[in-house]
């Protein structure tokens, strides 16, 4: 891990030295301010707080929530009549795209207090009053009104604000974010209407304000879906240059790189992000970057580097704004390491002694899912079934706390684990039917922005099952379907190659095995899949 941290530090140093973003803020100490991009949020607060307020908005646009809140509260302290500063604090407490079920009760209570202070302090412009009124709709009656209702009320209020001030770029950016937040909290819409609307509003602004962090950031989120990801590649390549000192800005491009299977780009992005997060003592952000880094290393068979990551992980604190992302990564990284390498016995033995439970019960379910799949594929049907029961318990815990999105994700895992447990016990047709059910439910949802991808795709599990049943033609179709939405996914490329080989489709098999060799060109592993590729291609060369 020490070697990895040295590499990360060097990458960040060179990345920072290559990017020079003009900043107009200066500290009395002479220390250069962080490079966060350029924003112009008009307000009527005192002149002496303008730089601090602007910095807070820039931080907010890059989801550096804790630091943004500190800047806004400093503004409020220096100018008690600046009600819009409390709006900024309130925005810092609501992580629209990280928490589809909304903030914790403690954060909601704090948000209500900020909005009361904002209204008490007042505002000296209609526009500022509208920003405060819009966010107040989200925090109002949060103990009685469902999260989705309040998120939609906020979205509508921001739509009205945008209509009133159509040429105000900050109003447009925050309305786009409101659309994306409503999409994240609502039932999946495979037309991506809100996301497309947000992207269409933002793209012209990116030309007018190429140094604006929020515009580039929200374009990436708007198109962070398989069908839309190519539209965000330019924004992904720009965003880190706009705000090179924001850890999330360094990480965020890797969402699109991951969608498109651009693994080395993702590795470079997350090495820099992890280093910046560590430098700023942001363990949740560091873990989030490490999860994506681990994922990219495993897709390229760089297993030694992946092993270094999981040895010495930081731990998110209760006060960490990225605690949610941190917990996800902390739990998922060791799961990925076992599952992606197809080390089934290792997966079956994953520890369960420190799982978080409660509203984080989805993390428990991920571990039990991996254990169950590992047990089934190691011939331990009894253990597999016991872990399926644990997944069901995790699902109930999520139902109890109304975590709708994660309840569905855990149900997908439960169905897949149940399918393989049945398969392992000899009920092959029943297992196949249940596995198809898991795939169908998975197809009806979208992945959460917190994750680079499933620890193992449902279609990989279905394809593997079909191969076990000697139905290679059907398996080949399933692996190819997955590759259309997750290009360069190692397990899917291998599955497609192996299925084509068994199916007698030599052209496709050779093509896929060559692709697998390219994926593993920088690998440091003895994975059986790569050995199989080399063996097949050697034989093919002598046909």
N, C-alpha and C positions, 0 to 999 in steps of 0.2 A: 504493500500500500504506500510505503514511503517513496518507492520509485514512481508510482503512479502520481503521487502528489507533486513530485518534482517536475514531471512531464507537464502536468496541468498548469503549474505555476509558470513554466516557460512559455507554454502556449498562450496563456493570458497576457504575459508580458509583451510578447511579439504582436498579439492581436491588438492590444491597447496602443502600442507604439505606431502601428500602421494606420490607425483610424484617428483623424483629427477633425472633430466636430466643433464648429464655432460656438462658443458660449459667451454670453454677455454679463454673466454674474461674477462678482469678485468678492472674496472674503477679506476682512481686515487683516487676517493672519497672513495673507499672501498665498495661502494654499489654494490650488486650482479646484474649482467646484467639480462635482461628478459630471461626466458627460452623459446627459440624459435626453438629448434632443432639444427641440425648440417648440414651445407652446405659447399661445397668446390668448389667455383666458381673461377677457375684459371684466373688470370689477371696480367697485367704488370704494374700496378700502384705502387706508392711508398710504401715501407714497412709500413710506419707509418699510412697509411689509410686502411690497409687490414682488420682490425677488424671492422671498420665502414662500409666498403663496404660489408663484409660478413653479417653483421647484416642487412643491407639494403636488400640483396637478401633473407635472411630468412623471413624478414617482408613481402616482395613481395610475397613469396610463400604462406603466410597465409593471403593474401589480406588486410594487414594492410597498405593501400596505402599511406595515408597522412604521416605516420611516415617513411615509406620506402623512399618516395620522399625527406624528410628532411635529411635522412642519406646519400643518394646519392649526394645531393647538397652540403652537408658538405664535402664529399670526393672531389667533384669538386673544392670547395673553397681551400682545403688544397693541392690538386695536380691538377693544371689547365691542365696538359698534360694527365689526365686520361679521355679520351673520353668515355670509357665504363660507367663512372659514369652518364653521361647524357643519355645514353641508359637506365639506371636504372630509372632515372626520367621520361623518356618517357613511360616506361612500367608501372610506377605508375599511369599514367594518363589515361590508357586504361583498363577499367574493362571488360575484355573479356566475362565473363559469367554473369555479372549483366545487361549489356546493349546490347541486341541483335541488336539494331539499331545503336550502336556506341556511342562514347563520344559526349558531347555537342560541338557546334562550338567553344566556348571559350577553351575547353580542347584540341580540335584539333589544334587550333592555337598555344597554349602553347607547344603541342607535337612537332609541326613543328620546333619551336624555339629550343627545346632541341636537336632535331636531327641535326639541323644546327650546334649547339655548339659541338655536339659529333663529327661530321665530321671535324669541324675546329680544334678541339683539337687533333684529330687523334687517332690512336691506334698502339700499338707496336707488335701486333700479328695478324696473318691472322684470327684466330678464333674470336677475339674481333671485327675486321673489319666486319666479316660476321654477327655477332649479330647486330651491328649498321646498316649495310646495310639492313638486314631483316626488322627491325622495321621502317626504313626510307621508305620502300615500303608501309607500312600502312599509315603513316602520309602524304606522298607526294600527292599533288593535291587533298586534302580532300575537297576542296570547289567545285571540278568539278567531281571527280570520286565517284561513289556510294560506300557506306560502304562495302557491300558484296564483291565487286570487290577487294577492298584494303585488306579486311580480308583474302580473298583467295590468294592474292599475298603474303601476309605475311606467310600464311600457307605453300605455296610452297617454299618460301625462307628458312623457318625453316626446311622443309623436306630436302632441299639441304644441309643445315648446319649439320643436323643430319647424313646424308649419308657420309659427309666428316669427321665427328668426331663421329663415331658410338659408341665408348667406353666412350664418355664424358657424364656423368650422367646429368649435368645441361643442355646440349644441348638436351638430350632426354626429360627431364622434361618440358622444355619450348616448345619443339615441340609437346608434348602431350597436353599442354595447348592450343597451336595454333590449333590443331585438334578440341578440344572441343569448342573453340571460333568460329571456322568456322561452326561447327555443330549447335551451338546456333543461328548463324546469317543466316543460310541457311533454305531452306524449310525442313519440318520434313522428316526424313528418318527412317522408322519403322524397318529397318534392323540394325540401330545403327552402321553402318560400321565404322565411324570415332571414335565413343566412344569405340567400341570393340578394335580397333587398338591401341588407346591410352592406354587402360587398359592392353592389352597384352604386350606393351613395358614397362609399369611401374611395373607390378607385380614382375618380376625377380629383379628389382632394390630395391624393398622394402625389399627383403631378404639380399641384399648386403649392403644397407644403411638403417637400421631400424630406424634411428634417423633423417631421412630427412623429413622435413615438407611438401615440395611440392609433393613428391612421394605419400605419404599417402593421401594428400588433393585431388590430381587430380584423384587418383583411385576412391575416393568417387564420384566425379563429373562424371567420365566416366560411372559409373554404377548407376547413380541416375535416374533409370527408372524401372517401375514395373517388367519387364522381367529380368533385370540384377541386381537388388538391392541386392539379397543374396550374390553375388560375392564381395560386398564391406563391408560386415559386419565386417570382421577382421580388415580392414583398419579403419573403423569407431571406433572400440574399441581401436585402437592404437593411432590415430591422436592426441587426446586431451592430451595423455601422452607425446607425442613428443614435443608439443609446448603449455604447460599449461598456459603460460602468454599471449597468443594471443587470444583475444575474439572470433575471427572467428574459430580458431581451436577448441575451446570449444563447439562452436555451430554446426560446420559442421557435426559431427557424427549424429546429429539429423535428417539430411536429410534421411539417411538410416533407422534410427529408425522409422521415420514417414512412410517411404515407406512400412516397414514391420509391422506396427501397434504395435511397442514396445513403448508404451506410457510413462511408468515410466522412461525408459532410456532417452527418449526425454525430459521429465520434468527435470531430473537431469542435463542433458547436457545444457539446456537453462537457468536454474537457475544460473549455474556457468558462462555461457557466458554473461548473462545480468549483473552480478555483475562485471565481468572483464571489460566490456565495460563502465559501469558507473565509475569505478575506473579510467579509462583512458580518461574520458570525450568524449566518442564516442556515441552520441545519436542515430545515424543511426544504428550502430551495436547493440545497446541495444534494439531498437525497433524491429529489425529483430529477435533477440532472443525471445523477448516478444511475437511476432506474433506466432512463433512456440510453445512457452509455452502455450499461450492461446488456441491454436488449440488442444494440447494434453490434457489440463485440460477439455476442452469441450467434447472430445471423451470419457473421463472417468467420465463425469457428475460431475466434481468438479467445479460447477458453482459459488460457493462463491469465490473461488480463482481466477476464470476467471474474476469475477466482480471487484476484487481488482486491477487486472492488468489494466483494462481500465479506472480506476478512475484518474490516475495521470501519464499520458504518457509524456515522454520527446518529444522535437521537434527538428528535424534535421535542421542544419543551411545550408546556401547556400554553405559553404565551406566544408561541411561534405562529405567525399569520399563515404560514404554509404547513401547519401541523397535519392537516388532512393529507396533503400530497406526501409529506414525510412519512407518515404511518403507512400509507399505501406502498411506498417504495421499500421501506424497512422490512415489511412483511413479504413483499413480492420478489425482491432481488434473489434471496436464496431459493425460492420456489422456481423462478425462471432458470436458475443455474442447474437445477436437477432435471427439470422437465425438458428444456430445450436440448439438452445433451442426451435425452432418452435414457437417463439413469434411473430406471423404475424403482429399484430397491432403495436407492438414495431418496427418491421422492416419497416412498412409503414410510420412511423413517424420519421425515421432517418433524422437528420438535413442536409441541403445542403448549409449552409451559407459560409463555408470556404473551398470549394473545389478548387484544384490547377489549373485545366484546362491546355491548351496548350499541350505540349508533355507528360504531366501527366494526360491527359483527361481520360485515362483508370481508374484512381482513381474515377473520377466523375461518370463514367459509373457503377462502382461497387456499389456505393451508390444508384444510380437510379435503378439498377437491383434489389437490395434488397428491395427497397421501392415498386417497381412494383410487385414483387412476393408477398410481404407482403400484398399489397393492394388487389391483385387478390384473395388471400386466406382468406382475411377478407371480401370479397364480395363487394369491392369498385372498380368496373371495370373501371369507368371513371378516377379515379386517376391512376390506373394501366396503362391505355393507355397513359395518359399524361407523365408518367415517361418513357414509351417506347420511346416516341418522344425525350426525353432528352438523352436517350442512343444513339439514332440515331445521335443526334447532336454531342455527344462525339466521336462517330465513325468518323464522318466527320472531326472533329478537328485532329484526329490521322492520317487520310489520308493526310490532308494538310501538316503535318510535317513529313510524310513518315515513321511513326512508324508501319511498316508492321505487326510485330508479334502481337502487342496489338490491331491493327485494327481487326485482326481475332478473338482475344479473346473477344473483345467487340461485334462483330457480333454474336458470340455464345450466349452471354448474351441477346442481342437484340431478337434473335429468341426465346429463352426460355421465356423471359418476354412477348413477343407478344403471344406466345402459351398460357400462363396462362391467359393473358388478354382476349383472345378470349374464352377460356374455361369458364372464370368467366362471360362473357356476354352471355353464352348459346350456343356458337358455339363449341361444344365439339369435333366433328370429325375434324374440321379445326384446333383446338388447338392441338389435338393429332398429326396430320400430321406435324405441325410446330415444335412440341416438338421433334419428331423423327428426323427432320432436324437439330435441335440444337445438338442432341446426335451424329449424323453422322459427323458433322463438328468437334465436340469436340474430337471424336475418331481419327480424322485425324491429330490432333495436339499433342504437349507435353506441360506439365506444365512448367512454367518458374522456374528457381532455386530459385527465390525470395520467392515463396509461398510454404507453406507446403501442400496446396491443395485448391481446389475450396471452396468458402464459402458455396456452396451447389452443389454437383455433378449433372451433367445433368441427369444421370441415376436415381438418387433419384427423381428428378422432374418428369421424365417419369414414374417411378414406382408408385409414388403418384397419378399421373393422371390416370393411369390404374386402380388403386385401387378405385378411385372415380367413375370410369366407370364400376365397378364390374367385372373387367377382372383380377382376382387375379392370375391366372396361368401365364399370360404374365408378370404381375408385379413381381412375384416371380423370373422369369427368369432374368429380368433386375437387380434386387437387387443382385442376385447371380453373375451375370457377373461383377458387380462393385466390389464385395468382392474379386474376383480373382485378381484384380489389386490394390485394396485399402483395405487390410485386417483390421478387427477390426474398421472400420469406423462406428460410433454409429448409424447414420441415416440409413445406409445400412443394418446393422444387424437387427435393429428394423423393417425396411421395409420388409426384407426377412421373419422375424418371423411372422409379421402381415399377409403378403400375404399367407404364408403357413397355418396359422390358418384359414383364410377365405376359403382357397382352400381345407381344410380338410386333409392336409398333417401333421398329428399330430406329427409324428416323427421329421420332419424337424422343425416344429414350436417349439417343446420343446427344440431341440438342439440350435436353434437360441435365444430363450428366456433365456436359461441358459448362453449362450455366452454374452448376453446383461447384465445379472446380474453380471457376472464376470467383464465386462467393468465398471460397475457402483459400484463395491464393495467398493471403497473409495470415492464414491460420497457424496456430501452434498447438495442434491437437492430433490425436490418432483416431478421430471419429470413424466409426465403421461406415458411415454413409460416404465419406470421401474415399475410403479404400474401395468400396463397391464401385464408385464412379470411375476410379482409375483402372480397376480390373475390367470393367465393361468396355471402356474406351480403348484399352489395349487390345482386347479381343476384337472389337469392332474394326480396328485399324488393320487387322489381319484377315478380315473376311474376304 
